[in-house]
Amino acid sequence: KSKSKRPILPNKPYEPPPFPPLPSLLDAKPGDDLKKFEGSSPFLRNLIEGGLPLERVQTAIRDSVYEPVYCEGQGAYPLPIAEDCVSRDSISQAIEQHFESLAKDDALAQQKASLKTQLERVLLARETAIQSLEQALDFAAHAREQQEKAELILAYQHQILEGDQELRVPGYDGEETTIRLDPEQTPIENANRLFARAKRAKEGADEAAQQRRRMKTEQDEATAALARLEQATSLQEVDDVRAEADKKRWLHRQVVAKKKEERPHEGHSVRELVSPGGWTVLYGDNATSNDYLTTKVARPNDYWFHVRGVKSAHVILQTQNQPDKVQHADLMFAAKVAVQKSASRHSSYVTVDYTLKKYVRKPKKSTPGFVTYEREKTLHVEQ
């Protein structure tokens, strides 16, 4: 193979490459193949093919007279390439404006991406809450069925033997009905359990329906906000969407889980989870950890959860002093954690009490993990 070596040294004449000489671009005529002319780059050919007159390019090169312009969305050029290009004093000024525009576009894209992530989280939380509320409404719709099963248990209790797991009897419609029983409970206790379940379902139906309507409204509003964000072409439009989201109290500081070595909890065994809405949920693995979590870690406006009537973990949902922003789906998430870490983990229907930490008290000289509480509300976890 032949090789060409052309050393470039200071104060020495430049030796051109050993290629056949080409005619200058200044000698080209309209319609010529510009690839065959010296000084014709692919970039320049694209501009000329796009409508920039060849004669104007030749005049500018020959006379060293240029017209620097900034063309929005395209860049900086030494000659106008379109009618909407704006004249600038120098090509440097045009380039600077172009990069300022790129920086604004990049900032806009970053702001939109950040807010989009938060709005999508809000939308997901509302969708999850609606699903949970629809399950509650569906359960409430069957309250009458639960009550009828309880009545049938009482009517046919003489047929129930110790250890039976189900009762098969004619229902109110004349068709055979199968009723699941807790073999560890008496017939009356089984009936009372179903009566209580029916009562709770009826009592919670109105509230669940109201919450579902509110969640559906916020779901529609979040969807509309996302659509406006997608169409935003300026930082001001993005700020307007963010201001609306903040006014609706959708935005809150995401809680980032710390590394284990950064949160030793003084040696106590405290576990950490994240709810569907991004809130931190903590629970203790034993009585002393529960005691420490409730008395030392939880803040007054954090939510505190405990399964009613049985031993369970103390579960804390940290609210960042914003308990009213916590959604139903997040409360149910924490309640299910309490159930899974309790003696009722295998029960089909479990009642969980929750209240703000400021309403939880630890009596003096009481055993680790023992507390009293007030102003509680209840959540019913069906497994």
Secondary structure as the mmCIF struct_conf table of DSSP 4:
data_model
#
loop_
_struct_conf.conf_type_id
_struct_conf.id
_struct_conf.beg_label_comp_id
_struct_conf.beg_label_asym_id
_struct_conf.beg_label_seq_id
_struct_conf.end_label_comp_id
_struct_conf.end_label_asym_id
_struct_conf.end_label_seq_id
TURN_TY1_P TURN_TY1_P1 PRO A 10 ASN A 11
BEND BEND1 LYS A 12 LYS A 12
BEND BEND2 PRO A 18 PHE A 19
STRN STRN1 SER A 24 SER A 24
HELX_RH_3T_P HELX_RH_3T_P1 LEU A 25 ASP A 27
TURN_TY1_P TURN_TY1_P2 PRO A 30 GLY A 31
BEND BEND3 ASP A 32 ASP A 32
HELX_RH_3T_P HELX_RH_3T_P2 LEU A 34 LYS A 36
BEND BEND4 PHE A 37 PHE A 37
STRN STRN2 GLU A 38 GLU A 38
TURN_TY1_P TURN_TY1_P3 GLY A 39 GLY A 39
HELX_RH_AL_P HELX_RH_AL_P1 PRO A 42 GLU A 49
TURN_TY1_P TURN_TY1_P4 GLY A 50 GLY A 51
HELX_RH_AL_P HELX_RH_AL_P2 LEU A 54 ASP A 63
TURN_TY1_P TURN_TY1_P5 SER A 64 SER A 64
STRN STRN3 VAL A 69 CYS A 71
TURN_TY1_P TURN_TY1_P6 GLU A 72 GLN A 74
STRN STRN4 GLY A 75 TYR A 77
BEND BEND5 PRO A 78 LEU A 79
BEND BEND6 ALA A 82 ALA A 82
TURN_TY1_P TURN_TY1_P7 GLU A 83 ASP A 84
STRN STRN5 VAL A 86 SER A 87
BEND BEND7 ASP A 89 SER A 90
HELX_RH_AL_P HELX_RH_AL_P3 ILE A 91 ALA A 141
TURN_TY1_P TURN_TY1_P8 HIS A 142 HIS A 142
HELX_RH_AL_P HELX_RH_AL_P4 ALA A 143 ALA A 155
TURN_TY1_P TURN_TY1_P9 TYR A 156 TYR A 156
HELX_RH_3T_P HELX_RH_3T_P3 GLN A 157 GLN A 159
HELX_LH_PP_P HELX_LH_PP_P1 ILE A 160 LEU A 161
TURN_TY1_P TURN_TY1_P10 GLU A 162 GLY A 163
STRN STRN6 GLU A 166 PRO A 170
TURN_TY1_P TURN_TY1_P11 TYR A 172 ASP A 173
BEND BEND8 GLY A 174 GLU A 175
STRN STRN7 GLU A 176 ARG A 180
TURN_TY1_P TURN_TY1_P12 PRO A 183 GLU A 184
BEND BEND9 GLN A 185 GLN A 185
HELX_RH_AL_P HELX_RH_AL_P5 PRO A 187 GLN A 231
BEND BEND10 SER A 234 SER A 234
HELX_RH_AL_P HELX_RH_AL_P6 LEU A 235 LYS A 247
TURN_TY1_P TURN_TY1_P13 LYS A 248 ARG A 249
HELX_LH_PP_P HELX_LH_PP_P2 ARG A 253 LYS A 259
HELX_RH_3T_P HELX_RH_3T_P4 LYS A 260 GLU A 262
HELX_RH_3T_P HELX_RH_3T_P5 HIS A 265 GLY A 267
STRN STRN8 VAL A 270 VAL A 274
TURN_TY1_P TURN_TY1_P14 PRO A 276 GLY A 277
BEND BEND11 GLY A 278 GLY A 278
STRN STRN9 THR A 280 GLY A 284
BEND BEND12 ASP A 285 ASN A 286
HELX_RH_AL_P HELX_RH_AL_P7 ALA A 287 TYR A 292
HELX_RH_PI_P HELX_RH_PI_P1 LEU A 293 VAL A 297
TURN_TY1_P TURN_TY1_P15 PRO A 300 ASN A 301
BEND BEND13 ASP A 302 ASP A 302
STRN STRN10 TYR A 303 VAL A 307
TURN_TY1_P TURN_TY1_P16 ARG A 308 GLY A 309
BEND BEND14 VAL A 310 VAL A 310
STRN STRN11 SER A 312 SER A 312
STRN STRN12 VAL A 315 LEU A 317
TURN_TY1_P TURN_TY1_P17 GLN A 320 ASN A 321
HELX_RH_3T_P HELX_RH_3T_P6 PRO A 323 LYS A 325
HELX_RH_AL_P HELX_RH_AL_P8 HIS A 328 GLN A 340
TURN_TY1_P TURN_TY1_P18 LYS A 341 LYS A 341
STRN STRN13 SER A 342 SER A 342
TURN_TY1_P TURN_TY1_P19 ALA A 343 HIS A 346
BEND BEND15 SER A 348 SER A 348
STRN STRN14 TYR A 349 LEU A 356
HELX_RH_3T_P HELX_RH_3T_P7 LYS A 357 TYR A 359
STRN STRN15 VAL A 360 ARG A 361
TURN_TY1_P TURN_TY1_P20 LYS A 364 LYS A 365
HELX_LH_PP_P HELX_LH_PP_P3 SER A 366 THR A 367
TURN_TY1_P TURN_TY1_P21 PRO A 368 GLY A 369
STRN STRN16 THR A 372 TYR A 373
BEND BEND16 ARG A 375 ARG A 375
STRN STRN17 LYS A 377 GLU A 382
#
